[in-house]
Every structure is written in structure tokens, then in C-alpha cells.
Amino acid sequence: MTEPWDAYLAAARRLDAVRQGATAAAGVRAEAVQAAHEELTRVRARLAPQQSRLRELGVPEVDLLPSPPERVVAARATAGGPEVVLAALRRARITADAADTAMDGLSRPLPFGGSGRTGTLVIYAVLAVVAIVLLACAGVGVLMLLR
């Protein structure tokens, strides 16, 4: 009679271990989702002044928005859960830092695609902002799916 009881207790212990593991994994996932939301807020806060500055430099609005193929690439880059989204958003923030550094050399509005170093910096800044917007858009989509 103790054999079925022992088997039941062993199964209950295994089930409890699985439940505890799932609870821990859910906690880690929730923390990653929260961290990704916070990082997304920081990235968006960084993008707003950059986009304004690029508009002042004469960059067309269409160049500040991701194209459909760029959105697909960003969605693929952030597939894989909140940890992947968080990493992508952190890379986006680093890119925003680099774009700020590049844009700091520009002191006056110039036509988009100007020649020389200034034109190169404007183009780099536009590409950086587009990359960040792509990652932010994809990150929001992934975070919405995870909820």
C-alpha cells in the first residue's frame, strides 16, 4: 500500500518543482518586459529631440520613418522574447548616443545631403534615427504580443 503513496508523493514533488520553475521563469520574464518598457521610454525620449533637430536640418519627414521592409527586418531582429527586445533597445540607445555625438558637430541648418563632413553626418544621423525607430516599433509590437 505504501508503493502507490510513494509514487504519488514523488509525482507531487516533481510537479511542485516544475511549478516553482515556471513561477521563477515568469518572474524573470516579467522583469525583462518591465525593463524593456523602461528602455523603450528612454529611447523614445532620445529620439524626439533628434528628429526635431534633423527636421531643422532639412531632412524630409519620409526619411525619418521606417519603410515597410525596414519594419520587417526590425521585427525579425526582435523576435525571441522580451530579453531580445531589451537588448535591441539598448543597442538603439547606444546608436542614439552615437547619433548625438555626430550631430553635435552641426551648428546650423543645412540642406539635406550637403557635401563634405556635414552631409555625411546628416546622413549618418538619419540612418541612426531610422534604425532606432525601427527597433522601437518592433519592440512595441513584441511587447504587446507578450502581454
C-alpha positions, -999 to 999 in steps of 0.1 A, spaced: 0 0 0 29 24 5 42 19 -30 13 38 -47 15 65 -20 53 69 -25 48 72 -63 21 98 -56 44 118 -33 73 116 -59 49 129 -86 37 157 -64 72 167 -56 81 167 -93 50 187 -101 59 212 -74 94 216 -88 80 223 -122 56 248 -108 83 266 -89 105 267 -121 76 281 -141 69 307 -115 106 318 -114 107 319 -152 75 340 -153 91 364 -128 122 367 -149 101 373 -180 80 400 -162 112 418 -151 125 417 -187 92 431 -200 93 459 -174 129 467 -182 121 467 -219 92 491 -213 115 514 -194 142 512 -220 117 520 -247 106 551 -228 143 562 -227 148 555 -264 117 574 -274 128 604 -252 161 604 -270 145 602 -305 122 631 -301 149 658 -300 170 641 -326 140 640 -350 133 677 -344 170 685 -350 170 666 -382 139 683 -394 156 716 -387 185 704 -409 160 699 -437 157 661 -436 124 651 -452 98 636 -429 96 604 -451 133 598 -443 127 598 -406 102 570 -408 109 533 -414 99 518 -446 78 485 -447 109 464 -455 128 480 -426 99 472 -403 101 436 -413 138 435 -406 133 451 -372 105 427 -363 128 397 -371 156 413 -351 134 415 -320 117 381 -323 126 359 -294 110 374 -263 115 404 -240 152 397 -234 159 401 -271 137 432 -273 156 447 -243 189 440 -259 178 456 -292 165 487 -274 198 490 -255 216 489 -289 192 515 -302 201 538 -272 238 533 -279 231 542 -316 212 573 -304 243 583 -283 265 579 -314 240 600 -335 240 627 -309 278 628 -310 277 630 -348 250 657 -348 269 678 -322 292 689 -349 264 705 -368 256 740 -356 235 755 -384 207 742 -406 220 728 -439 202 713 -469 199 675 -466 227 657 -483 251 686 -481 286 680 -492 316 671 -471 317 661 -435 284 678 -426 265 659 -453 280 626 -441 270 634 -405 235 643 -415 231 610 -435 246 590 -406 222 607 -382 192 600 -404 202 563 -407 207 561 -369 173 576 -362 156 553 -387 173 523 -371 162 533 -336 127 539 -348 126 505 -364 138 488 -332 114 508 -311 84 499 -334 94 463 -334 99 463 -296 65 478 -290 49 451 -312 68 423 -294 59 437 -260 23 439 -270 23 403 -281 39 393 -248 12 408 -227 
